[in-house]
Amino acid sequence: MRQEKTPHENLAGKRILVTGGTTGIGRATVRALAARDARLLTFGREEAPLGEVLREAGLPPECGLTADASTAADIRTVFATVDERLGGIDVLICCAALGAQPIHEMREEDWRYAVETNLLGYMGCTRAALERMIAQGSGIVVLVSSISPEIMAPGESVYAATKGGVNSFALTLRKEVGDKGVRVTVIEPGSVGSDMQPCTAEEQRAAIAQGEMLFAEEIAEAILFVLTRSSRCDVAMLRVEPIRQKTA
């Protein structure tokens, strides 16, 4: 007898935290998940863009809060809010990250802040999520990284270091928690139109039209693909690039 494949997971009612949901990939992901009736909480550092994304997604104000992923105190506040408003967590999606310049062109406090946000923020949020997921025997952690550690483009020394750390963390962590019912995925986007890009909105539109840059929504779709696989399927790493990705 042929065994039937497990159906795709339904996201309706899933308790999901999206970090950095006010810009770029995070913002597109919040909108995509809201359209699928997930129970959402997101945060960003600034109140105005937070309000904008909640309105775009048709979500009430209690689905968002202002917080900084680089600080342990704010992460504790975020997860206390997760417990209070969602009653737990099924999915963590980490998107909160900053761009950076070459280390010798940055003030010390600025490059350290980038590391604290891009790497330590991901690790701190993951640890807090795992405390809850391991206790319930299930969960998905999605860490949005970058192809920067592979292409090593000039000007991205600090950024590539943080994203390389995210990749190693995720790919090792999945072996540590897989037997506890928790799946871990790292997403590696290529060039994506977002507020992080140094070019103007018009230049981004031109790059997208020429196949040199992706819409943030295309990465959100990749995240939805990961979340809707069966519990048997762990997408360890998913790399998504524009058809004409520049490598330097």
N, C-alpha and C positions, 0 to 999 in steps of 0.2 A: 504494500500500500504506500502511495506517495505521501510524504509528510508535508503538511501545509506550512508555508512560511508565516511567521508571526506578523500580524498587521502592524503598520506604522503606528507610532505613538500619537495620541491626540493631545494637543497642547492646551485645550480648554481646561481651565481650573488649575493648571500647574502654577505653583508658587515660585516666581522667578525674580531674582535680583539682577539688574543690569547696572554695572558701575559705569560712570561716564556717559550717561544716557542723554546728555544735553547737546552733543555735537557728533558729527560724522557718523561712523559705523554704529556707535551706541544709540544715537538718535534714530537712525533707520531701523535698528533692531527693536527698539521700544515700539515704534509704529507697527512693525510687522507682527510682533507678538500680541499687541493689543487687538489687532484685526482678527487674531485667532483665539480671542477670549481667555488669554492667560491672565492670572492674577499677578500683577506687576508692582514692583517697587524699583525706583531708580533714583540716582543722585548725581549732582554735579556741584561745582564750586560756586556757581553764580545763580542767583534767584531768577533773573529775567529769562535766560534761555531755558531754565527748568520749567517755568510756567508755559513757555512757548511749546515745548515738546509735549507736555501733558495735554494742552489744548489740541494740538495736531492729532494726537493719538486718541482723543476723546476720553481721557482719563481724569478722574477727580483729583483735587489737590493732595489728598492723602496718599496718592501713589508716588509722591516724590518728596525729597528733602535735600537741603544743601549740606554738603559734606566734602571733605578733602581726603582722598584715598591715601595720601602720603602720611597721614597721622594715625597712630594707634588709637587715640582717643576718639577720633571721628569714626573709625571702623567699628569700634565698640558701640557707638551710638547708632550706626547704621544697622547692625545686627540686632540690637535691642528693638529697633523699629521693625525689622523683619519679623521678630518673634511676636511683637504686639499687633502688627497690622496684617501679616500673612499667616501667623500661627506656625511658622516653620519655613523651610526652603527645600524645593525640589531641584532647582537649577540656579547656578551662579554663572553669569556671563561678565567677564572682566574686559572692559573697553577703555577705562580711564587711563589716559596716557598723554605725555607731552612730547613735542618735538624737541630737538636740541641741536646745537652747533658743535663744531670740533671742540674738544675739551680745552685746548689752549686759547680759544676765543670766548670762553664762558667764565663768568665769575664763579668762584668755588661754591657759593651758596646756591647758584642756579643749576650747575651740573649735579650737585648732590640732591637737589630737589627733584630733578628729572629721574634720577636713580630711585629715590624714595617713592616716587609716584609710579613709575613704569614697572619696577621690579618688586620692591618691598610692599607696595600697595596691593599688587596681585597676590603676593604670598600671604599677606595679612588677611585679605578677604577670603582667600582659599582656605586658610586654616580655620577661620571662624565658620565657614560653610561646612567644612568637613566635620567639625564637632557635632553638627546637627545631622548631617547626612549619614555618618557612620552609625550614629545612635538609632536611626530609623532604617538602616540597611539599604539605602538607595539614594541616588542623586547623580547629577551631571555637572561637571565643571568645564566651562569653555573659556579658554584664555586667548584673547585676540592678540597675536604677535605681529610679525612682519617678515618679509623676505630679506630685510636688511642684514641679518647675520650671515646670509649666504652670498649676497652680491657685494658687500663690503664697499659701498660707494664712498668716495671721498666726501668729507663733511658730516658723516654719520657715525663717527667713532663712539660717541656717548650713547646715542640712540640704539645703534647696533649691539652694543654691549648689554644694554638692558633687555633687548628683545632676545638676544642669544641666551641670557639667563632665564627668561621666561620659557623658551623652548626646552632647555635642559631640565628645568624644574618640572614642566608638564609631562615630558616623556618619561622621566624617572618616577614621578608621583603616581602615574597611572599603574605602574607595576606594584606600588606599595598599597594601593587602596582598591584595586580591582576585585580582590577576593572579599571585600567588604560591601560590595554592591554599588560602588561609586565609579563612574566612568569619567575620564579626563581627556579633553581634546584641546589641541592647540591649532588655531587658525592662522595661516600665514598669508595675509593679503599682499599683493603687489601695490602699485601706485593707485591710490583711491582719492577721489575728490572729497575734500573735507577742509575744515578750518585749520588743520595742521599744516596744510600745504603752503609753501612760501609764495606760490603764484596766485594771481588774482582769480576771481570767480570766472571772468571771461576767458582767461587762459586755461582754466580747468575745463570749461565747456569745450574749448577747441581741442584739448588733449583727449577728452572722452570721445569726441566726434572722430578723431584720428586713430582711435584704438590704443592710445597710449596711457589711458587712465580708466578706472572703473567707477561706476556709481557706487556710493556707500550701500545702496539697497542690494547690490549684487553680493556683497559680503554678508548682509543680513540674511539673504536667501541661503547662503552656505551654512550659516548658523542654524537656520530652520531645518536644513537637511540633517545636520548632526542630531538635533533634538528629537527628530521624528523617527530615528532608527529604532529597531526593537532593542529591548534590554540586553539581548545577547550580543549586540553589535557595538563595538567601541571604535570610533573613528579617531585614531591616535593623532594624526596630523593631516590637515587639509590645506593645500597651497592653491591660491586663486590669484591669477595674474591677468592683466590686460594682454591682448594678443600681441602687442608691440611693446612689452615691458622693456624699459631701458635698464641696463645692468651697471651703469657707471655714470 
